[in-house]
């Protein structure tokens, strides 16, 4: 009989926002890892301390990447294994100032904005 694990093995915080980090930590399963990618100058906190420790969750930091990672993402997208469309907005280059404003003010819940020439 195999043991059923509830929750994710890995969750990623790419925003550097406490609410995102808390949500990511809360969906981890036994031994799951929270990968902190988003950069913030503020202290990192996890409010579910007892549960976090009891189920042996981990926090790992990640900064940067390798050039071959971009090729891998392109390959996965081309093969239909990675769909970025639901979280991506394409914006004309002439509207770049508006795109920056959307990011700064979090207008429309922007995740990924791509400027198109």
Buried (B, 14 or more C-beta within 10 A) or exposed (E): EEEEEEBBEEBBBBBBBBEBBBEBBBEBBEEBBBBBBBEEEEEEEBEBEEEBEEBEBEBEEEEEEEEEEEEEEEEEEEEEEEEEEEEEBEBEEEBEEEBEEBEEEEEEEBEEBEEEE
